[in-house]
Amino acid sequence: MSVRFATSEEISTWDTFILSNPDGGNVFSSLEYAQQKETGGYKHRFLFVNKLAVTILEKNTPPIGKLWYLPKGPNVTSSKALFDTLKQLEPFAKKRGVFAIRIETELTRTQQPTLSRHGLQKAAPIIPNPSTITLDLKPNLEDILMSLPQKGRHAIRRAQRDGVTVDLVETTDKNCKTMYKLLGETAEGQFGIRSYNYYKTFWQRFEKAGYGQLFFASFEGKVVAGAYAMAYGTKSTYKDGASVRKRTAYGASHFLQWHVIEWAKFRGAELHDFCGSPPSDELNNSDHPHYGIGQFKTAFNKTVTDYIGCYDLVISPIRYVSWTKLGERVYRHFYFKRTKDYYY
């Protein structure tokens, strides 16, 4: 039983350790994601709890202390493994001035009562996929296509028949600007987006690492939809998707997504994560802010997976109350005022 910081040599190959974790690793626990988040005021930490590689994003919030956030971590597959990990991590963090540890492990929502009994406090999600839709990529592509709901198959074939084309493109400044413009159009009224510089550096960072790919769908010579996907180990993630407001080509986004699936399959992914949807019990609620997103993604699979989302392990109750009652709100307000970007 041991907890220690990773050495500089281990950090240089950190992704190999994350990919060796029991859940197969997660791109949001990767070295590249930690480096990206450092541009937004986090300090990254890398440590081992026994053999488990743990990526930590630290927010220093004087005078309250430090908040440790484990993006999509710890990468365990059972509540028992989660509690064992936290039991060892807690005293290690306490010695370093940490008042709470925020976890985001991908256990299903059925585990929530167990978490509450162990004293973990529910927290707002940070990565926006506490509920998501996934697609099994282990069958061959023809079988995957035939397994899609009829709506999805029809949209893909219709777009192909009507002349929609899809290209895999580099994350040049020009292409990033095109994608960001599309993202802004799509986001209106459905979800918030970060600054252009955040997206550009994110897309370029993961492309350089060999994990990310930008896609454009075009119709009659004009880009009508874009997507950014990542393949990491045996999992792929549909990180960002966008399209023009005026629908000029039916099924363009579905055809684009099919090319993402083909790319992910070629890269060795066995599970494709569409990265976010309304919860399963709100999927058909037209008033839900992500209703439209859910309707698009259910064209590929109608089953929603609900994860536990974020929970806080409270180390210092007094400082934690100070944070949740006032501190967090103050830090978020002034960070946004200064940077025009989100605190987390």
N, C-alpha and C positions, 0 to 999 in steps of 0.2 A: 504494500500500500504506500504509494508515494505521489507527491505533486511537485512538479518542478517546471521552471521555465525552459523552453527549448533553446538550444545553442544556436549561434549564428549559422553554423554549418547545417543544422537541421532545418532552420527557417528557409535556407536557400532552396531546399527541396520539400517545402512544407506540403505541397499538394499531394505528394506521394503518401504522406502520413494520413492526410484527410481522406484520401481515396481508400485507405486500408481500414478505416473505421467500420464498425459493425453494420451501419446502414449504407455502406458503399460511398459515403461522402456526399457533400452537397456543394454546389458551385458558390453558394452564399457563405460557405465556411472557408472558401479558398484563400490563398495568399493574395491573389489579385483583388478579390473583393475587399479584403482588409486594407490593402494599399489604397484602393479607391476611396474607402470611407475615411481614411486619414486626411483626405483633402477637405473633409467636412467637419473637422474639429475633433475627430476621434483619435485616440492613440491605440495602435494595435499591440496586442500581447499574444504570444503563442506559448502554450504550455502543454504538458502531458499530465494526465491523471492516470497513473499506471501506464498502460500502453495506449490509452485513448488520447488522440490529438485534439486539442481544444483551441479554437480561435476565439479571441476575446477582443471586443471593441470597448475601449474605456472612455467614459466621459468624466472629466474632472470638474466638480461643481462646488467650489469653495463658497461658503464655509461648511457646506453639508458633508462633502466627501466625494467618493468615487462610485460611479455606477458601472458595473461590468455587464455588458450585453453579449450574449453568445448567439450570433446570427445562425439560425437554423441548427442550433446546437443545444446541448451536446449531441453528437451523432450516435445516439443509442437507439435500440429497437424495443425496449421494454421500460415500464415504469420502475421496475426494480433496479435496472441498470442506471436509470436517471437518478434515483434517490441515493444509490451507492456513490455515484459520481459527485453529487452535490454535498453529501456528508463529508467527503474528503476535501472538496474544494472550499467549503465554507470557512474553516479556520485559516486556511492559506490566504484567502481574500481578506478576512477580517484583519490580519496582521498588516495588510497594506492599505488600510483606510477605506475599504469598500463597504458601503452601507446596504447594497442590494445587488443581487445577481439576477439578470433578466434572461430567462431561457426561452427557446423557440423550437424545441425539438419536434420532429414530425411524428409524434404519437397521435393516434386518432382521438376524436372528441369523447369517445366512450371512457377514456382514462381520466376525464376531468374530476369526477368525484374523489378519485384516489389522490389527485394532486392537492385538492382542498383539504383533505384529511391530514395531509402531511404539512399543512401550514403555508403552502404557496399561495400567493395573492394574484388574482387575474389582473393582467395589464393590457393596455391597448396594443394591437399588432403593429409591428414596424415594417417588416416585409409583407406586402399586401396580398398574401395568399394563405391566410389561415383556413380558407376553404378553396378548393381547386378542382380542376378536372384533369385527369391523366388518360393516357392512351398506351396500351401495351404494344410495344414495337417488336416483340420477339417473333411473331409470325412473319411470313414473307409479305412483301408490299401488296401483292394482289389480294391476299386474304385480309390484310389490314383495311384496304379500300372497301372490300365487300362487307366488312364488319361495321362500317360507319353507318349511322342513321341515314335513311333515304334522303333527307334534306341535304346532308353534307355531300353525298355522292352526286346528287343532281347538280348542286352548285359548282362542284369541281368540274364536272363534265361540260356543263353549260359554258363556263368561263373558257375552258379549253377550246370548245367548238366555236365560240364567238371571237377568238383571236387574242385573248389575254396571254401575255408572255411574262415569264419570271426570270430575273437575272440575279445571280450572286455577285455582289459588288463590294469593293473595298470601302473602308471607312475614311474616305478622303473628307476634307473640310466641306467640299461641295455636297457630297452625298449625305454627310451628317446634317447639314443645314436643311436639305430636302426632307430627310426623315423627321427632323424636329418640327418642321412646319406641318407635316402630316399629323404628327403627334399632338400638336396644339389644336388642330381642327377636331381630332377625335376626342380629345379630353373635355371639350366644352360640355359642362353640365354633368359629366360622368365621373371624372377623377382629376386630382391635381397632378401637375407635372413639376419637375425640378428645373433648374436653370439649364440653358443650352450647354454651357461649359461642362456641367456634371455629366450630361448624356454623352457628349462628344468624347470626353476623356474615358468614360466607362466603355463605350463601344470600341474605341481604339485600343484601350488597354487589353481587353479580352480577345480582340482580334490578334494583337501582337503575341499574346500568350498561346495562341492556337486553339482557343476555346470558342470564340465568337464569330458570327457571320451575319452580315447585313444583306437583306433581300429586298428587291423592288419588283412590284407587279406593274406592268404597263399595258395601256390600251390605246390604240390609235396614236402611238408615239408619245403618250404622256404617262408619267408615273401616277398611278391611282391608289397604290397601297404599298406599305413597307412593313418589314418585320425584322427584329433582331433576335437571334436565338443563340443559345450556348449549349455545347455538348461537353459534359464533364463526367468522365468515367462511364458508367452505364446509364446515365440519366441525361436527358436534354431538357432545356427550359425555354419556353417562349417568353422571353423577357419583355419585349416591347412590340406593340402592333399598332398600326395607324392606317387611315385611309382618308380620301377626300370626302367632304361632306356630301357633295352631290354625287349620287351613285350613277356612274356612267357605264359600268360593266358589271352585270349581275354575276356574283360568285367570285369576283377577283380576289377578295381576301381569303376565301376558302381555297382557291387554287394556289394562292401564295402559301398558305399554311400547309398544303399538301407537299409543296416543294421543300418546306422546312422539315417536314416529317421524313421525306426521302433523304435529305441531307443528314438528319440525325441518325437515321437507320444506317446509312453508309458509314457514319462515324462510330458505330458500335453501340449506340444507345439502345437500351431495352425498355425504357419507360420515358414517355414524353409528357412533361408537365406544362399545361397551358397557363400556369402561374396566375391563378386568381379567378374566382367566380363568387356569386352570392352563396351563402350557406345553403345546404340542401333543403332546409325547411323554408327558404325564402326565394328559391329559384324562380318561381312563377309569380312573384310579387312585382308587378309592373312599377311600383313606387320605389323599389330598391334602387339606389344610385348606380349599381352595377348590373341592372337588369339586362340592358342591351348587350353587355359583354358576355353575360351568361348565356343569352340566347344564341350568340354566335358560336361559342365554344361547345354548346350541347349538340351542335351539328356534327361533332366528331365523337362525342360520348355523352350520354345522358346522365351518367352517374357522377355525382359530386362526392369528393372526399373531404370530410371536415376534420381538420387538425385541431390540436388544443390551442394553437396560437401562442401568445406570450404569457408567461407567468413570472412573478418575482419571488425569489428567495430572499426574505428580509433578514438582514444580518444585524442591523441597528434599528429597532423599531422607532425610536425617537427621531433619528435623522430621516428615516423613511417617511414618516408622517410629515415632516417639514418639507420633504421633496414633493410628495403627492398633493399636499394642501396648497403650497405656494411656489416652492422652488422651481419645479418643472415648468410651470406656467410662465414664470419670470424669465427663465433661461430661454425658453422657446420664443417668447415675444422679442427679446432683445437680439437673439441670433437672427431671426427673420428680418428684423428691422435693419440689421447691419449687413446681411448678405443677400436678402431677398430669396432665401432658400430654406428648406426644411431642416429643423434641428437634428432629427434622426436620419 
